[in-house]
Amino acid sequence: MMNSGILFALLGAVLSALLAGAGSARGVGIAGEAAAGVVTEDPSKFGKVLILQLLPGTQGIYGLLIAFITLTQIGVLGGSGDISLVKGLLYFAACLPMALVGYFAAINQAKA
């Protein structure tokens, strides 16, 4: 049975990837809708709106990167994988900013 430190650290890594990815998906969808309207009126602006559509997608990449770094640090991707409850809670708390900010930043980035 896994100790509770690993469980909290894994939960933080999962939330980081999941929420940042969900925000990224919503953001890319919002930007894509706006980009479709712009390209319909003026097809020569395709390159410019493509870059604007890709920007919210970076939040999902950052969330995934934080998740992989966390999994590596706690020993899931090679190592012992035995950490204390306090350390697991610290990893969870360290992943939360990326999870929450990644979700809301991607959506707001698409609206801007």
DSSP file (Angstrom, degrees, kcal/mol; ACC not computed):
  #  RESIDUE AA STRUCTURE BP1 BP2  ACC     N-H-->O    O-->H-N    N-H-->O    O-->H-N    TCO  KAPPA ALPHA  PHI   PSI    X-CA   Y-CA   Z-CA
    1    1 A M              0   0    0      0, 0.0     2,-0.1     0, 0.0     0, 0.0   0.000 360.0 360.0 360.0 138.9    0.0    0.0    0.0
    2    2 A M        -     0   0    0      1,-0.1     2,-0.1     2,-0.1    80,-0.1  -0.406 360.0-115.4 -73.8 148.7    1.3    3.5   -0.9
    3    3 A N     >  -     0   0    0      1,-0.1     4,-1.5    -2,-0.1     3,-0.3  -0.451  26.0-112.2 -80.0 162.4    2.0    5.9    1.9
    4    4 A S  H  > S+     0   0    0      1,-0.2     4,-2.1     2,-0.2     5,-0.2   0.750 112.5  64.0 -70.1 -23.1   -0.1    9.1    2.1
    5    5 A G  H  > S+     0   0    0     78,-0.4     4,-2.1     2,-0.2    -1,-0.2   0.930 104.5  45.7 -63.7 -45.2    2.9   11.3    1.2
    6    6 A I  H  > S+     0   0    0     77,-0.4     4,-2.8    -3,-0.3     5,-0.2   0.894 110.5  54.9 -63.8 -39.8    3.1    9.7   -2.3
    7    7 A L  H  X S+     0   0    0     -4,-1.5     4,-2.4     1,-0.2    -2,-0.2   0.917 109.4  45.5 -62.8 -43.5   -0.7   10.0   -2.7
    8    8 A F  H  X S+     0   0    0     -4,-2.1     4,-2.1     2,-0.2    -1,-0.2   0.901 113.7  49.5 -66.7 -39.7   -0.7   13.7   -2.1
    9    9 A A  H  X S+     0   0    0     -4,-2.1     4,-2.1     2,-0.2    -2,-0.2   0.913 112.2  48.2 -65.2 -41.8    2.3   14.3   -4.3
   10   10 A L  H  X S+     0   0    0     -4,-2.8     4,-2.8     2,-0.2    -2,-0.2   0.895 109.1  53.8 -64.4 -39.9    0.6   12.3   -7.1
   11   11 A L  H  X S+     0   0    0     -4,-2.4     4,-2.6    -5,-0.2    -1,-0.2   0.903 108.6  49.7 -61.3 -40.9   -2.6   14.2   -6.6
   12   12 A G  H  X S+     0   0    0     -4,-2.1     4,-2.2     2,-0.2    -1,-0.2   0.915 111.6  47.9 -63.0 -43.4   -0.7   17.5   -7.1
   13   13 A A  H  X S+     0   0    0     -4,-2.1     4,-2.1     2,-0.2     5,-0.2   0.908 112.9  48.4 -64.5 -42.0    0.9   16.2  -10.2
   14   14 A V  H  X S+     0   0    0     -4,-2.8     4,-3.1     1,-0.2     5,-0.2   0.926 112.1  48.3 -64.9 -44.7   -2.4   15.0  -11.7
   15   15 A L  H  X>S+     0   0    0     -4,-2.6     4,-2.4    -5,-0.2     5,-0.6   0.885 109.0  54.8 -63.1 -37.5   -4.1   18.2  -10.9
   16   16 A S  H  X5S+     0   0    0     -4,-2.2     4,-1.3    -5,-0.2     5,-0.2   0.945 116.3  35.8 -60.7 -48.8   -1.3   20.2  -12.4
   17   17 A A  H  X5S+     0   0    0     -4,-2.1     4,-1.8     3,-0.2    -2,-0.2   0.901 120.8  47.8 -72.1 -40.5   -1.6   18.3  -15.7
   18   18 A L  H  X5S+     0   0    0     -4,-3.1     4,-2.4    -5,-0.2    -3,-0.2   0.952 115.8  39.0 -70.1 -51.5   -5.3   17.9  -15.7
   19   19 A L  H  X5S+     0   0    0     -4,-2.4     4,-2.5    -5,-0.2     5,-0.2   0.909 118.1  48.3 -69.5 -41.0   -6.4   21.5  -14.9
   20   20 A A  H  X<S+     0   0    0     -4,-1.3     4,-2.1    -5,-0.6    -1,-0.2   0.894 114.1  48.5 -65.1 -37.4   -3.8   23.2  -17.0
   21   21 A G  H  X S+     0   0    0     -4,-1.8     4,-2.3    -5,-0.2    -2,-0.2   0.889 111.2  49.2 -67.9 -39.4   -4.7   20.9  -19.9
   22   22 A A  H  X S+     0   0    0     -4,-2.4     4,-2.3     2,-0.2    -2,-0.2   0.915 112.9  47.0 -66.8 -42.5   -8.4   21.5  -19.5
   23   23 A G  H  X S+     0   0    0     -4,-2.5     4,-2.7     1,-0.2    -2,-0.2   0.891 111.7  52.0 -64.0 -38.7   -7.9   25.3  -19.4
   24   24 A S  H  X S+     0   0    0     -4,-2.1     4,-2.7    -5,-0.2     5,-0.2   0.910 109.0  49.7 -63.6 -42.9   -5.6   25.0  -22.4
   25   25 A A  H  X S+     0   0    0     -4,-2.3     4,-1.9     2,-0.2    -2,-0.2   0.922 113.6  45.4 -63.7 -44.0   -8.3   23.0  -24.3
   26   26 A R  H  X S+     0   0    0     -4,-2.3     4,-2.4     2,-0.2    -2,-0.2   0.920 113.9  50.2 -64.5 -42.2  -10.9   25.6  -23.5
   27   27 A G  H  X S+     0   0    0     -4,-2.7     4,-2.7     1,-0.2     5,-0.2   0.906 110.0  48.6 -63.7 -43.2   -8.6   28.5  -24.4
   28   28 A V  H  X S+     0   0    0     -4,-2.7     4,-2.2     1,-0.2    -1,-0.2   0.876 111.6  51.6 -65.4 -36.2   -7.6   27.0  -27.7
   29   29 A G  H  X S+     0   0    0     -4,-1.9     4,-1.9    -5,-0.2    -2,-0.2   0.921 111.1  46.3 -65.3 -43.7  -11.3   26.4  -28.5
   30   30 A I  H  X S+     0   0    0     -4,-2.4     4,-1.8     1,-0.2    -2,-0.2   0.933 115.5  45.8 -63.7 -46.4  -12.2   30.0  -27.7
   31   31 A A  H  X S+     0   0    0     -4,-2.7     4,-2.6     1,-0.2    -1,-0.2   0.861 110.2  55.7 -66.0 -34.5   -9.3   31.4  -29.7
   32   32 A G  H  X S+     0   0    0     -4,-2.2     4,-2.3    -5,-0.2    -1,-0.2   0.878 104.9  51.9 -65.6 -38.3  -10.1   29.0  -32.6
   33   33 A E  H  X S+     0   0    0     -4,-1.9     4,-1.4     2,-0.2    -1,-0.2   0.930 113.5  43.8 -63.2 -44.7  -13.7   30.3  -32.8
   34   34 A A  H  X S+     0   0    0     -4,-1.8     4,-1.9     1,-0.2    -2,-0.2   0.902 113.1  52.2 -66.4 -40.2  -12.4   33.9  -33.0
   35   35 A A  H  X S+     0   0    0     -4,-2.6     4,-2.8     1,-0.2     5,-0.3   0.867 104.1  56.9 -65.3 -36.0   -9.7   32.9  -35.5
   36   36 A A  H  X S+     0   0    0     -4,-2.3     4,-1.7     1,-0.2    -1,-0.2   0.895 107.5  48.6 -62.9 -39.0  -12.2   31.2  -37.8
   37   37 A G  H  X S+     0   0    0     -4,-1.4     4,-1.5     2,-0.2    -1,-0.2   0.903 112.8  47.1 -66.3 -40.8  -14.2   34.4  -38.0
   38   38 A V  H  X S+     0   0    0     -4,-1.9     4,-2.6     1,-0.2    -2,-0.2   0.929 113.1  47.5 -67.0 -45.1  -11.1   36.5  -38.8
   39   39 A V  H  < S+     0   0    0     -4,-2.8    -1,-0.2     1,-0.2    -2,-0.2   0.821 106.8  58.3 -68.4 -30.3   -9.8   34.1  -41.4
   40   40 A T  H  < S+     0   0    0     -4,-1.7    -1,-0.2    -5,-0.3    -2,-0.2   0.903 113.7  38.3 -63.7 -40.0  -13.2   33.8  -43.1
   41   41 A E  H  < S+     0   0    0     -4,-1.5    -2,-0.2     1,-0.3    -1,-0.2   0.866 136.8  14.2 -78.5 -37.1  -13.1   37.6  -43.6
   42   42 A D    ><  -     0   0    0     -4,-2.6     3,-1.9    -5,-0.1    -1,-0.3  -0.765  61.0-173.2-143.4  92.5   -9.4   37.9  -44.5
   43   43 A P  G >  S+     0   0    0      0, 0.0     3,-1.4     0, 0.0    -4,-0.1   0.692  80.4  73.4 -61.3 -18.9   -7.6   34.7  -45.3
   44   44 A S  G 3  S+     0   0    0      1,-0.3     3,-0.4     2,-0.1     4,-0.2   0.647  87.0  64.5 -70.9 -12.2   -4.2   36.5  -45.5
   45   45 A K  G <>  +     0   0    0     -3,-1.9     4,-2.3     1,-0.2     5,-0.3   0.240  68.5 108.5 -92.5  13.1   -4.3   36.8  -41.6
   46   46 A F  H <> S+     0   0    0     -3,-1.4     4,-2.0     1,-0.2    -1,-0.2   0.914  76.0  50.0 -57.9 -46.6   -4.0   33.0  -41.1
   47   47 A G  H  > S+     0   0    0     -3,-0.4     4,-1.5     1,-0.2    -1,-0.2   0.880 111.5  48.4 -61.4 -39.9   -0.4   33.1  -39.9
   48   48 A K  H  > S+     0   0    0     -4,-0.2     4,-1.6     1,-0.2    -1,-0.2   0.917 113.7  44.6 -69.0 -43.5   -1.1   35.8  -37.3
   49   49 A V  H  X S+     0   0    0     -4,-2.3     4,-1.8     1,-0.2    -1,-0.2   0.791 107.0  61.0 -74.2 -24.9   -4.2   34.2  -35.9
   50   50 A L  H  X S+     0   0    0     -4,-2.0     4,-1.6    -5,-0.3    -1,-0.2   0.920 105.0  48.1 -64.6 -42.0   -2.6   30.8  -35.8
   51   51 A I  H  X S+     0   0    0     -4,-1.5     4,-1.2     1,-0.2    -2,-0.2   0.914 111.4  50.1 -63.4 -42.4    0.1   32.2  -33.4
   52   52 A L  H  < S+     0   0    0     -4,-1.6    -1,-0.2     1,-0.2    -2,-0.2   0.821 109.9  51.7 -65.9 -29.6   -2.6   33.7  -31.2
   53   53 A Q  H  < S+     0   0    0     -4,-1.8     4,-0.4     1,-0.2    -1,-0.2   0.812 106.9  53.2 -76.0 -29.2   -4.5   30.4  -31.2
   54   54 A L  H >X S+     0   0    0     -4,-1.6     4,-0.7     1,-0.2     3,-0.7   0.743  90.1  78.2 -77.4 -22.8   -1.4   28.5  -30.0
   55   55 A L  T >< S+     0   0    0     -4,-1.2     3,-1.3     1,-0.3     4,-0.4   0.904  91.9  48.9 -58.0 -47.0   -0.6   30.8  -27.0
   56   56 A P  T >> S+     0   0    0      0, 0.0     3,-1.0     0, 0.0     4,-0.5   0.788 102.0  67.3 -64.3 -22.6   -3.3   29.3  -24.7
   57   57 A G  H <> S+     0   0    0     -3,-0.7     4,-1.2    -4,-0.4     3,-0.5   0.737  85.5  69.6 -67.4 -22.1   -2.0   25.8  -25.6
   58   58 A T  H <X S+     0   0    0     -3,-1.3     4,-2.4    -4,-0.7    -1,-0.2   0.797  86.9  65.6 -67.9 -26.6    1.3   26.5  -23.9
   59   59 A Q  H <> S+     0   0    0     -3,-1.0     4,-2.2    -4,-0.4    -1,-0.2   0.888 100.3  50.6 -63.7 -37.6   -0.4   26.4  -20.5
   60   60 A G  H  X S+     0   0    0     -4,-0.5     4,-2.1    -3,-0.5    -1,-0.2   0.878 109.2  51.2 -65.5 -37.7   -1.2   22.7  -21.0
   61   61 A I  H  X S+     0   0    0     -4,-1.2     4,-2.3     2,-0.2    -2,-0.2   0.912 109.8  49.8 -65.1 -42.3    2.5   22.0  -21.9
   62   62 A Y  H  X S+     0   0    0     -4,-2.4     4,-2.4     2,-0.2    -2,-0.2   0.910 110.1  50.5 -63.4 -41.8    3.6   23.8  -18.7
   63   63 A G  H  X S+     0   0    0     -4,-2.2     4,-2.0     1,-0.2    -1,-0.2   0.900 111.2  48.3 -62.7 -40.4    1.2   21.8  -16.6
   64   64 A L  H  X S+     0   0    0     -4,-2.1     4,-2.4     2,-0.2    -1,-0.2   0.886 110.1  52.4 -66.7 -38.8    2.5   18.6  -18.1
   65   65 A L  H  X S+     0   0    0     -4,-2.3     4,-2.5     2,-0.2    -2,-0.2   0.922 109.2  48.9 -62.6 -44.7    6.1   19.7  -17.5
   66   66 A I  H  X S+     0   0    0     -4,-2.4     4,-2.4     1,-0.2    -1,-0.2   0.892 110.3  52.3 -62.4 -39.1    5.4   20.4  -13.8
   67   67 A A  H  X S+     0   0    0     -4,-2.0     4,-2.7     2,-0.2    -2,-0.2   0.927 110.8  46.5 -63.2 -44.6    3.7   17.0  -13.5
   68   68 A F  H  X S+     0   0    0     -4,-2.4     4,-2.1     2,-0.2    -2,-0.2   0.897 112.1  50.6 -65.7 -39.6    6.7   15.2  -15.0
   69   69 A I  H  X S+     0   0    0     -4,-2.5     4,-2.4     2,-0.2    -1,-0.2   0.923 112.3  47.6 -62.6 -42.7    9.1   17.1  -12.8
   70   70 A T  H  X S+     0   0    0     -4,-2.4     4,-2.3     2,-0.2     6,-0.2   0.930 111.0  50.2 -63.8 -45.6    7.1   16.2   -9.7
   71   71 A L  H  <>S+     0   0    0     -4,-2.7     5,-1.7     1,-0.2     6,-1.4   0.863 112.6  47.9 -62.4 -35.1    6.9   12.6  -10.7
   72   72 A T  H ><5S+     0   0    0     -4,-2.1     3,-0.8     4,-0.2    -1,-0.2   0.915 111.6  49.6 -69.4 -42.9   10.6   12.5  -11.2
   73   73 A Q  H 3<5S+     0   0    0     -4,-2.4    -2,-0.2     1,-0.2    -1,-0.2   0.839 110.3  49.2 -67.4 -33.6   11.3   14.2   -7.9
   74   74 A I  T 3<5S-     0   0    0     -4,-2.3    -1,-0.2    -5,-0.2    -2,-0.2   0.523 116.6-111.0 -87.1  -3.1    9.1   11.9   -5.8
   75   75 A G  T X 5S+     0   0    0     -3,-0.8     3,-0.8    -4,-0.4    -3,-0.2   0.571  83.7 119.9  92.0   9.0   10.7    8.8   -7.3
   76   76 A V  T 3 <S+     0   0    0     -5,-1.7     2,-0.4     1,-0.3    -4,-0.2   0.892  79.6  46.8 -72.9 -38.5    7.8    7.5   -9.4
   77   77 A L  T 3  S-     0   0    0     -6,-1.4    -1,-0.3     1,-0.3    -5,-0.1  -0.273 141.4 -27.3 -95.9  46.8    9.7    7.8  -12.7
   78   78 A G  S <  S+     0   0    0     -3,-0.8    -1,-0.3    -2,-0.4     2,-0.3   0.361 107.8  60.7 112.2 116.4   12.8    6.1  -11.2
   79   79 A G  S    S-     0   0    0     -3,-0.2    -1,-0.2     1,-0.1    -4,-0.1  -0.890  94.5 -53.3 135.3-167.0   13.9    6.1   -7.6
   80   80 A S        -     0   0    0     -2,-0.3    -1,-0.1     2,-0.1    -5,-0.1   0.886  49.8-153.0 -80.2 -39.9   12.6    4.9   -4.3
   81   81 A G        +     0   0    0      1,-0.2     2,-0.6    -3,-0.1    -6,-0.1   0.736  51.2 127.0  73.6  21.7    9.2    6.6   -4.2
   82   82 A D        +     0   0    0    -80,-0.1     2,-0.3   -77,-0.1    -1,-0.2  -0.911  27.7 154.8-116.4 104.8    9.1    6.8   -0.4
   83   83 A I        -     0   0    0     -2,-0.6   -78,-0.4    -3,-0.1   -77,-0.4  -0.897  40.7-104.9-128.1 158.5    8.4   10.3    0.9
   84   84 A S     >  -     0   0    0     -2,-0.3     4,-2.3   -79,-0.2     5,-0.2  -0.248  31.3-109.4 -77.5 167.0    6.9   11.5    4.1
   85   85 A L  H  > S+     0   0    0      2,-0.2     4,-2.4     1,-0.2     5,-0.2   0.903 118.7  51.4 -62.3 -42.6    3.4   13.0    4.5
   86   86 A V  H  > S+     0   0    0      1,-0.2     4,-2.0     2,-0.2    -1,-0.2   0.921 111.0  47.2 -63.1 -44.3    4.7   16.5    5.0
   87   87 A K  H  > S+     0   0    0      1,-0.2     4,-2.3     2,-0.2    -1,-0.2   0.887 111.0  52.5 -65.8 -37.8    6.9   16.3    1.9
   88   88 A G  H  X S+     0   0    0     -4,-2.3     4,-2.3     1,-0.2    -2,-0.2   0.901 109.2  49.1 -63.0 -41.3    3.9   14.9   -0.1
   89   89 A L  H  X S+     0   0    0     -4,-2.4     4,-2.6     2,-0.2    -1,-0.2   0.856 109.0  53.6 -66.3 -34.5    1.8   17.8    1.1
   90   90 A L  H  X S+     0   0    0     -4,-2.0     4,-2.1     2,-0.2    -2,-0.2   0.910 109.2  47.7 -66.3 -41.5    4.5   20.3    0.1
   91   91 A Y  H  X S+     0   0    0     -4,-2.3     4,-1.7     2,-0.2    -2,-0.2   0.909 111.7  51.4 -63.7 -40.6    4.6   18.8   -3.4
   92   92 A F  H  X S+     0   0    0     -4,-2.3     4,-1.4     1,-0.2     3,-0.3   0.938 111.6  46.5 -59.9 -46.9    0.8   19.0   -3.6
   93   93 A A  H  < S+     0   0    0     -4,-2.6    -1,-0.2     1,-0.2    -2,-0.2   0.832 110.4  53.9 -65.4 -32.1    1.0   22.7   -2.5
   94   94 A A  H  < S+     0   0    0     -4,-2.1     4,-0.5     1,-0.2    -1,-0.2   0.802 109.8  47.4 -72.6 -28.1    3.7   23.4   -5.0
   95   95 A C  H  X S+     0   0    0     -4,-1.7     4,-2.0    -3,-0.3     3,-0.3   0.745  94.8  76.2 -83.6 -24.5    1.7   21.9   -7.9
   96   96 A L  H  X S+     0   0    0     -4,-1.4     4,-2.8     1,-0.2     5,-0.4   0.879  88.7  55.4 -59.1 -42.1   -1.5   23.8   -7.0
   97   97 A P  H  > S+     0   0    0      0, 0.0     4,-2.5     0, 0.0     5,-0.5   0.921 110.1  46.5 -58.7 -41.3   -0.4   27.2   -8.4
   98   98 A M  H  > S+     0   0    0     -4,-0.5     4,-1.8    -3,-0.3     5,-0.2   0.899 113.4  50.2 -66.0 -38.4    0.3   25.7  -11.8
   99   99 A A  H  X S+     0   0    0     -4,-2.0     4,-1.5     2,-0.2    -1,-0.2   0.961 119.5  33.9 -63.7 -52.0   -3.0   23.8  -11.8
  100  100 A L  H  X S+     0   0    0     -4,-2.8     4,-2.3     2,-0.2     5,-0.3   0.934 122.8  43.5 -73.3 -47.1   -5.1   26.8  -10.9
  101  101 A V  H  X S+     0   0    0     -4,-2.5     4,-2.8    -5,-0.4     5,-0.3   0.894 112.7  54.2 -67.7 -38.0   -3.2   29.5  -12.8
  102  102 A G  H  X S+     0   0    0     -4,-1.8     4,-1.4    -5,-0.5    -1,-0.2   0.890 110.2  47.7 -61.5 -38.9   -2.8   27.3  -15.8
  103  103 A Y  H  X S+     0   0    0     -4,-1.5     4,-1.3    -5,-0.2    -2,-0.2   0.971 120.4  34.2 -66.2 -54.1   -6.5   26.7  -16.0
  104  104 A F  H  X S+     0   0    0     -4,-2.3     4,-2.4     1,-0.2     5,-0.2   0.840 115.4  55.9 -74.9 -32.7   -7.6   30.4  -15.7
  105  105 A A  H  X S+     0   0    0     -4,-2.8     4,-2.5    -5,-0.3    -1,-0.2   0.900 105.7  51.2 -67.5 -39.9   -4.7   31.9  -17.5
  106  106 A A  H  X S+     0   0    0     -4,-1.4     4,-1.5    -5,-0.3    -1,-0.2   0.910 112.8  45.5 -64.7 -41.1   -5.3   29.8  -20.7
  107  107 A I  H  X S+     0   0    0     -4,-1.3     4,-1.4     2,-0.2    -2,-0.2   0.939 116.8  43.9 -67.7 -46.3   -8.9   30.8  -20.8
  108  108 A N  H  X S+     0   0    0     -4,-2.4     4,-1.3     1,-0.2    -2,-0.2   0.827 109.4  57.6 -69.1 -30.5   -8.3   34.5  -20.2
  109  109 A Q  H  < S+     0   0    0     -4,-2.5    -1,-0.2    -5,-0.2    -2,-0.2   0.865 106.0  50.2 -65.9 -35.3   -5.4   34.5  -22.6
  110  110 A A  H  < S+     0   0    0     -4,-1.5    -1,-0.2     1,-0.2    -2,-0.2   0.842 109.5  50.7 -71.1 -32.8   -7.7   33.3  -25.3
  111  111 A K  H  <        0   0    0     -4,-1.4    -1,-0.2     1,-0.2    -2,-0.2   0.742 360.0 360.0 -76.9 -22.5  -10.2   36.0  -24.6
  112  112 A A     <        0   0    0     -4,-1.3    -1,-0.2    -5,-0.1    -2,-0.1   0.480 360.0 360.0 -75.0 360.0   -7.6   38.8  -24.7
